[in-house]
Amino acid sequence: MTSLPGGTWTLGDLDVTRFGYGAMQLAGPWVMGPPADHDGALAVLRDVVESGITHIDTSDAYGPYVTNQLIREALYPYQQNLRIVTKVGANRDAQGGWPTARDPESLRRQVRENLDRLGLDVLDLVNLRLGNAEGPRAEPVAEAFGTLVELQRQGLIRHLGVSNATAEQVAEARAIAPIVCVQNMYNLAHRSDDTLIDELAADDIAYVPFFPLGGFSPLQSSALDAVAARLESTPMSVALAWLLRRSPNILLIPGTKSSAHLHANIAGAGLALAPDDLAELDKIRG
């Protein structure tokens, strides 16, 4: 078992490693269809658990359905300490789009389908995906979030979170019921949530950045390259290490379809950054 950087965090009453794993990349190109290497995808998931990671992020929209089916095939019956986090609020269309699906019946269906495909009686944590494929957008969340609260009261969901959300939507959701995490786009170059991260940290709510390495377009920064060169490391390693040190409530879920890349990400997140490195990196803004 690998020693994971960052230690652990508690999502409600669930302990997870701060270094987690995002399963999105296990699906086919552009998160559609099955993986090119089915057995390789199963091997990566098993390596994730063997490495000591206890936080896997997924969604039935990935594939669609592909990553949840792979997770069940590779890991069921699940280790007692493994926490599988999923999200609802969007479907996939035949063209690979992400149409919203946040009416009450669609959300109930998505929760049931996540339970069925993962082989679970209760989901540890469900994030409500807001906005659209272009990013967050201002809109009420009460009806959709209230639907998930109802399912939580029925015992189908342990904890709730929101994803792709504005600060105002986070506040609106929190006024309805407790949340344990916010999952938004955030990395060295895209830092519009700096204030939100600090506010959540003060209330012991996790912040889970998606696209921590820039997404489909990797992070590009001369300052990041300079720090990486000085440390004889890679820009991606430095970016992950910076995130873990940005705030104690940040949980990482970098994805990969390669075991070698998984271990490179783990090693990278544990990179030691000196105060001068942090100061230089802190100046990078989108």
C-alpha positions in Angstrom: 0.0 0.0 0.0 1.3 3.5 -1.0 1.5 6.2 1.6 -0.9 8.8 0.4 -0.2 12.5 0.6 -2.5 14.8 2.4 -3.9 12.5 5.1 -7.6 12.1 5.5 -10.8 14.2 5.7 -14.2 13.5 7.1 -17.2 13.9 4.8 -20.0 14.1 7.4 -19.2 10.9 9.3 -17.2 9.2 6.5 -13.4 9.3 6.6 -11.7 9.5 3.2 -8.2 10.0 1.9 -7.7 13.5 0.6 -6.0 12.0 -2.4 -8.9 10.3 -4.3 -9.6 9.1 -7.8 -11.9 10.4 -10.5 -13.3 7.6 -12.7 -14.4 9.8 -15.6 -11.4 9.0 -17.9 -12.1 5.2 -17.7 -14.9 5.7 -20.3 -14.2 6.0 -24.0 -13.1 9.1 -25.9 -14.9 12.3 -24.7 -16.4 10.2 -21.9 -18.6 8.2 -24.3 -18.7 4.5 -24.7 -16.6 1.7 -23.3 -12.8 1.9 -22.7 -10.5 0.7 -25.4 -8.8 -1.6 -22.8 -11.5 -3.1 -20.6 -9.2 -5.3 -18.5 -6.8 -2.3 -18.1 -9.6 -0.2 -16.7 -10.4 -2.9 -14.2 -6.7 -3.1 -13.2 -6.5 0.6 -12.6 -9.5 0.5 -10.3 -8.1 -2.4 -8.3 -4.8 -0.5 -8.1 -6.6 2.5 -6.8 -8.0 0.5 -3.9 -4.7 -1.4 -3.3 -2.9 2.0 -3.1 -5.0 2.9 -0.1 -7.4 5.4 -1.8 -10.8 5.4 -0.2 -12.5 8.1 -2.2 -13.7 7.3 -5.8 -15.7 9.9 -7.7 -18.0 8.7 -10.5 -21.4 9.3 -12.2 -23.8 7.3 -14.3 -23.5 10.0 -16.9 -19.9 8.8 -17.6 -20.2 6.6 -20.6 -23.1 6.8 -20.0 -23.2 4.0 -17.3 -19.8 2.8 -18.2 -17.7 3.8 -15.2 -20.3 2.6 -12.6 -20.4 -0.8 -14.3 -16.6 -1.0 -14.3 -16.4 0.0 -10.6 -18.8 -2.7 -9.7 -17.1 -5.3 -11.9 -13.7 -4.5 -10.5 -14.4 -3.8 -6.8 -17.6 -5.4 -5.7 -18.0 -6.5 -2.9 -16.5 -3.2 -1.8 -14.1 -2.7 1.0 -15.8 -1.4 4.1 -13.8 1.9 4.1 -14.3 2.6 0.4 -16.5 5.6 -0.3 -18.0 6.0 -3.8 -19.3 9.5 -4.6 -21.6 10.1 -7.5 -23.5 13.0 -9.0 -26.9 13.5 -10.6 -28.4 16.3 -12.6 -27.3 15.6 -16.2 -27.8 13.0 -18.8 -25.8 12.2 -22.0 -27.2 12.5 -25.5 -26.2 10.6 -28.6 -24.0 13.5 -29.7 -22.0 13.4 -26.5 -23.7 16.4 -25.0 -24.6 16.9 -21.3 -28.3 17.9 -21.2 -29.6 18.9 -17.8 -31.9 16.5 -16.0 -32.9 18.1 -12.7 -36.6 17.7 -12.5 -37.7 15.6 -9.5 -38.6 12.4 -11.5 -35.3 12.5 -13.4 -33.3 12.9 -10.2 -35.2 10.0 -8.5 -34.5 7.8 -11.5 -30.8 8.7 -11.6 -30.4 7.9 -7.9 -32.1 4.5 -8.4 -29.9 3.8 -11.4 -26.7 4.7 -9.6 -27.8 2.3 -6.7 -28.6 -0.5 -9.2 -25.4 -0.2 -11.3 -23.1 0.1 -8.3 -24.9 -2.7 -6.4 -25.6 -0.5 -3.4 -28.5 -0.1 -1.0 -27.4 3.4 -0.1 -25.2 6.0 -1.8 -22.5 7.5 0.5 -22.6 10.9 -1.1 -24.6 12.4 -4.0 -23.6 15.7 -5.6 -26.3 17.7 -7.4 -24.8 18.9 -10.7 -25.9 22.4 -11.5 -25.3 24.7 -14.4 -24.5 23.2 -17.7 -21.5 22.0 -19.8 -20.3 25.6 -20.1 -20.1 26.1 -16.3 -22.3 27.4 -13.4 -25.3 29.6 -14.1 -27.6 31.5 -11.8 -30.8 29.5 -11.2 -32.8 28.4 -8.2 -31.8 25.0 -6.7 -34.6 24.5 -4.1 -36.7 22.0 -6.1 -33.8 19.8 -7.3 -31.9 19.9 -4.0 -35.1 19.3 -2.0 -35.7 16.1 -4.1 -32.3 14.8 -3.0 -33.1 15.7 0.6 -36.3 13.7 0.3 -34.3 10.7 -1.0 -31.8 11.2 1.9 -34.7 11.0 4.4 -35.8 7.8 2.7 -32.4 6.3 3.5 -31.1 6.1 -0.1 -28.4 8.8 0.3 -26.1 9.4 3.3 -24.7 12.8 2.5 -25.3 15.6 0.0 -23.2 18.0 -2.0 -23.4 20.4 -4.9 -21.3 20.6 -8.1 -20.7 23.2 -10.8 -22.4 25.7 -8.4 -22.1 29.4 -7.7 -21.5 30.7 -4.2 -25.1 31.8 -4.0 -26.3 28.3 -4.9 -24.1 26.8 -2.3 -25.6 29.1 0.3 -29.2 28.3 -0.9 -28.6 24.6 -0.7 -27.0 24.9 2.8 -30.1 26.8 3.9 -32.2 23.7 3.0 -30.1 20.9 4.4 -26.4 20.3 5.4 -23.9 19.6 2.6 -20.5 17.9 3.1 -18.8 19.0 -0.1 -18.7 21.4 -3.1 -17.3 20.1 -6.3 -16.4 22.8 -8.8 -13.8 23.6 -11.4 -10.6 24.9 -9.7 -6.9 24.7 -10.3 -3.8 27.0 -10.3 -5.0 29.0 -13.2 -8.8 29.0 -12.5 -9.3 30.4 -9.0 -12.6 32.2 -8.9 -13.6 30.0 -5.9 -10.8 31.2 -3.6 -13.2 33.0 -1.2 -15.7 30.1 -1.3 -12.9 27.6 -0.4 -11.9 29.5 2.6 -15.5 29.9 3.8 -16.2 26.2 3.4 -13.0 25.3 5.2 -14.1 27.4 8.2 -17.2 25.2 8.4 -15.4 21.9 7.8 -17.0 21.4 4.4 -14.8 19.8 1.7 -14.0 21.4 -1.6 -13.3 18.9 -4.4 -11.8 20.5 -7.6 -12.6 18.9 -10.9 -10.2 19.5 -13.7 -7.4 19.9 -11.1 -4.8 19.6 -14.0 -6.7 21.8 -16.4 -9.1 19.2 -18.0 -8.9 18.4 -21.7 -6.4 21.3 -22.1 -3.6 20.9 -19.6 -2.4 23.8 -17.5 0.0 26.1 -19.3 2.1 28.6 -17.3 5.7 29.7 -17.5 5.7 30.1 -13.7 4.5 26.6 -13.2 7.1 25.3 -15.6 9.8 27.2 -13.8 8.9 25.8 -10.4 8.7 22.3 -11.8 12.1 22.6 -13.5 13.6 23.9 -10.3 12.2 20.9 -8.4 13.2 18.5 -11.1 9.5 17.5 -11.3 6.6 18.0 -13.8 4.1 20.8 -14.0 1.2 18.4 -13.3 2.9 17.1 -10.1 3.5 20.7 -8.9 -0.2 21.6 -9.7 -1.5 18.7 -7.6 0.9 19.4 -4.7 -0.1 23.0 -4.7 -3.8 22.1 -4.4 -3.2 19.9 -1.4 -1.5 22.8 0.3 -3.9 25.4 -0.8 -6.4 24.5 1.9 -6.9 21.5 4.3 -10.4 21.0 3.0 -9.4 20.4 -0.6 -9.8 16.8 -1.7 -8.1 15.6 -5.0 -9.8 13.4 -7.6 -7.4 13.3 -10.5 -8.4 10.7 -13.1 -6.3 8.4 -15.3 -6.7 5.2 -17.2 -3.1 4.2 -16.5 -1.7 2.6 -13.3 1.7 4.2 -14.0 0.0 7.6 -14.2 -2.0 6.9 -11.1 1.3 6.3 -9.1 2.9 9.4 -10.8 0.0 11.5 -9.6 0.3 10.1 -6.0 4.0 10.9 -6.0 3.4 14.3 -7.5 0.8 15.3 -4.9 3.4 14.5 -2.2 6.0 16.9 -3.7 7.5 19.3 -1.1 6.9 22.9 -2.0 9.0 25.6 -0.3 7.6 29.0 0.7 9.2 30.6 -2.3 7.6 28.0 -4.6 4.2 28.6 -3.1 4.6 32.4 -3.4 5.5 32.1 -7.1 2.7 29.7 -7.8 0.2 31.8 -5.9 0.6 34.5 -8.6 -0.8 32.3 -11.3 -4.3 33.4 -12.1 -6.6 32.8 -15.0 
